[in-house]
Amino acid sequence: MAPAVLVIVLFRLWPLLLGVNFSLTGDGDRNGVVVGLDNYVELFADPLFLGALRNVGWLVLLLPVAVAIPGILATFIYLRVPGHRFYRSVYFFPAVLSPVIVGSIFNLLLSFGGPLNRLLDVLGIGPVDWLGDSHVAMFTVVGVHIWATFGMALVVFLSGFATLDPALLDAARSDGATLPQVIRHVIVPGLSRTIQFVFVTTMIGMLTSMFGLIYVMTSGGPGGSTYLPEYYIWIQQGQMNRPAYASAASTVLFLVMLVVGLAQVSILRRTGRED
Amino acid sequence: MRGARISRWLIAAPMALLALATIYPLVFTANAAMKTRHDYVLDRFSLADSLRWDNVVTAWTSAGTARYFLNSVIAVTGAVALLLLFGSMAGFALSHLRFRGSRALLLGCLAALFVPFQVIMVPLVRTMADTGLVDTYPGLILAYVAQFLPFTIYLMASYYSAIPAEIVDAARIDGNTTYGVYLRIMLPMGLPALLSVGVLNALFCWNDVLIALLLMPSAEHRTLMVGVTSLRGQYSADIPTFASGVLIAAVPVLAVYLFFQRRIADAVTAGSTKG
């Protein structure tokens, strides 16, 4: 038992406790001094951090889109639309690119005279300041994140499809079920575990792997509108040299992820039961 | 019949458009890299008139990219070698050696999978600073190993558990020690899994920006991804050279993807469906 306990403590509990403990101390002049909840009080008074939490709320709302796109595409690929092999490898390829590369490429594409605005121009819609407008920038970054990661979820969905019993599909088809009916009554219930998995991993991905994109594309701007907790933690740790304060933000991020994760699992369980 | 044909187009057209949206950003970047600065400013969309490599040469030589590239290669090689060694040993031990607490140890590794990096990053930087490992190759390599080892152990253990215990027993009867079994049976039989997980880990480490940014602050130790972000400031008025730098960082990834597409997808899904 001893080694097992050691690993759990070392990998999971120790850094977490270290962080929580550290978050109760001061920075700079008050280095090492226990300051109680001061850091947390300051955190929840900082409009940048509150903005970061509000952006987490947007991520939760956009989550169904980020799951539905790869889910629907995987369904078509599974049903063997023409060229499904080609689509599978093309869709997956952005998933292997670094957020830095993706962000750099999209900085070019989204510039004022760039391809996307040119396309809008052809369609007769005015140019959009994708990264400079504080109401738009967060959605732009999330959109690019979805562009870069839907292939990963797609592959997971496809491996879920591999466990689906083809006889069920054949039966549904010979009963004359339409495609939406097949999706609703055969595919969704059959893949409930996979869907649950994709929901949770996509959410974790949104909360923990958008650092590179934000760093490259917006640096949190304009006006702090594209902050996420992880970027905030990095700024406080690396730029502001306030590690204890950053620990407090880390602890909040962990709690947010815990709550969001548990809420998702319980919601998905409940809807699963209704089917 | 007619209805089926129309609905098929309704599916095929968006899928083809999406495939275009997946490929075009990279084509645009590659095209920009092949243009002169003058041509790019004049018209971003026209095809480059010839394959000009002088931008690539500028990006490679003048901006320290060659140095960053080498730093990345050192860090990735070191991290992947250690990950494969530790991962295969631990995977073998957890799947075939019954000892007290082996089950709990495996659970401990699983638990570590769910602790996001952001939560432990502040304590990690502090520990590295205390031990003098900040801004050194061993420090960065160790951080990568710590970050990706739980996933590697988990995949190796689930791969090895499919190897029948009889094979291990037979090898022991033939006079092999535990290390003999590992070296002569497990290592060769595990090659396909080692290749998959090695490629995936190499991509993770190559693409990382957050850990490298935290642990390799000095300019001569920058990894390629951090280097690309600094290129952006340096060549903000010279997009073709900046695009060339992005291309230099992306090409190794694209090559690995083309060669190991299936293995990457397999490793991703092996971590998902059994999780």
Contacts between the chains, C-beta under 8 A, distances in Angstrom:
chain1	res1	chain2	res2	distance
A	1	B	100	6.2
A	1	B	101	4.6
A	1	B	104	6.6
A	2	B	101	6.9
A	3	B	101	5.6
A	3	B	105	5.9
A	4	B	101	3.9
A	4	B	102	7.8
A	4	B	103	7.9
A	4	B	104	3.3
A	4	B	105	4.5
A	4	B	107	7.5
A	4	B	108	5.6
A	5	B	101	7.8
A	5	B	104	7.5
A	7	B	105	5.7
A	7	B	108	3.8
A	7	B	109	6.9
A	7	B	112	7.5
A	8	B	104	7.6
A	8	B	107	7.6
A	8	B	108	4.2
A	8	B	111	5.9
A	11	B	108	6.5
A	11	B	109	7.7
A	11	B	111	6.9
A	11	B	112	3.7
A	11	B	115	6.9
A	11	B	150	7.0
A	12	B	108	7.3
A	12	B	111	4.8
A	12	B	112	5.7
A	12	B	115	5.4
A	15	B	115	7.1
A	15	B	119	7.0
A	15	B	120	3.8
A	15	B	123	4.9
A	15	B	124	7.2
A	16	B	115	6.9
A	16	B	119	6.3
A	16	B	120	7.3
A	18	B	123	4.4
A	19	B	119	6.4
A	19	B	120	6.9
A	19	B	122	6.0
A	19	B	123	5.5
A	22	B	122	6.8
A	22	B	123	6.8
A	22	B	126	8.0
A	73	B	15	7.0
A	73	B	18	7.4
A	76	B	11	5.5
A	76	B	15	6.4
A	81	B	8	7.2
A	81	B	11	5.5
A	81	B	12	6.0
A	81	B	15	6.5
A	82	B	8	7.9
A	82	B	12	6.4
A	83	B	12	7.7
A	83	B	15	7.7
A	83	B	16	7.8
A	86	B	19	7.4
A	87	B	15	5.8
A	87	B	19	5.9
A	89	B	261	5.8
A	90	B	19	4.7
A	90	B	22	5.4
A	90	B	23	6.3
A	91	B	18	7.2
A	91	B	19	7.0
A	91	B	22	6.1
A	92	B	261	7.4
A	92	B	264	8.0
A	92	B	265	6.5
A	93	B	22	6.8
A	93	B	254	7.7
A	93	B	257	5.8
A	94	B	22	6.1
A	96	B	203	5.6
A	96	B	207	7.8
A	96	B	253	5.6
A	96	B	256	7.4
A	96	B	257	4.9
A	96	B	264	6.5
A	97	B	207	7.2
A	97	B	250	6.3
A	97	B	253	6.1
A	98	B	206	7.1
A	98	B	207	3.4
A	98	B	208	7.6
A	98	B	209	6.8
A	98	B	225	5.4
A	98	B	249	7.1
A	98	B	250	7.9
A	98	B	253	7.1
A	99	B	207	7.2
A	99	B	209	6.7
A	100	B	207	7.4
A	100	B	209	5.0
A	100	B	225	4.4
A	100	B	228	5.3
A	100	B	229	6.0
A	100	B	249	7.2
A	101	B	207	7.8
A	101	B	225	7.8
A	101	B	228	7.1
A	101	B	246	5.8
A	101	B	249	5.6
A	101	B	250	4.9
A	101	B	253	7.5
A	104	B	228	6.1
A	104	B	229	7.9
A	104	B	232	6.6
A	104	B	242	7.5
A	104	B	246	4.6
A	105	B	25	4.8
A	105	B	26	6.8
A	105	B	28	7.6
A	105	B	29	5.1
A	105	B	246	6.3
A	106	B	25	6.8
A	107	B	232	7.4
A	108	B	28	6.8
A	108	B	29	6.4
A	108	B	32	6.6
A	108	B	239	6.6
A	108	B	243	6.7
A	109	B	25	5.6
A	109	B	28	6.4
A	113	B	44	6.9
A	114	B	44	7.1
A	115	B	24	7.4
A	115	B	28	6.0
A	115	B	44	7.5
A	115	B	45	7.0
A	118	B	45	7.0
A	147	B	21	7.4
A	147	B	22	7.6
A	151	B	22	8.0
A	152	B	268	6.4
A	155	B	265	5.0
A	155	B	268	5.6
A	155	B	269	5.8
A	156	B	268	7.0
A	156	B	269	6.0
A	156	B	272	4.6
A	156	B	273	7.6
A	158	B	269	7.7
A	159	B	269	3.8
A	159	B	272	6.7
A	159	B	273	5.2
A	160	B	273	6.8
A	163	B	273	7.3
A	179	B	7	7.3
A	194	B	272	8.0
A	194	B	273	7.5
A	197	B	272	6.0
A	197	B	275	6.9
A	201	B	272	7.3
A	204	B	116	6.9
A	207	B	116	7.4
A	208	B	116	4.5
A	208	B	117	6.7
A	208	B	118	5.7
A	211	B	209	7.2
A	211	B	210	4.9
A	212	B	207	8.0
A	212	B	209	4.6
A	212	B	210	6.9
A	212	B	225	7.6
A	215	B	209	6.7
A	215	B	213	7.8
A	215	B	229	6.7
A	216	B	229	5.7
A	216	B	232	7.3
A	229	B	118	7.5
A	230	B	118	4.6
A	233	B	118	5.7
A	233	B	121	7.0
A	233	B	122	7.4
A	234	B	121	7.8
A	234	B	210	7.0
A	234	B	213	7.8
A	234	B	214	7.8
A	237	B	121	7.0
A	237	B	122	5.6
A	237	B	125	6.8
A	237	B	214	7.7
A	238	B	213	7.2
A	238	B	214	6.5
A	243	B	122	5.2
A	243	B	125	7.4
A	243	B	126	6.5
A	246	B	122	5.1
A	247	B	122	4.8
A	247	B	123	7.7
A	250	B	118	6.0
A	250	B	119	5.1
A	250	B	120	8.0
A	250	B	121	7.2
A	250	B	122	5.9
A	251	B	119	7.7
A	253	B	116	7.7
A	253	B	118	5.8
A	253	B	119	6.6
A	254	B	116	7.3
A	254	B	119	4.7
A	257	B	116	6.6
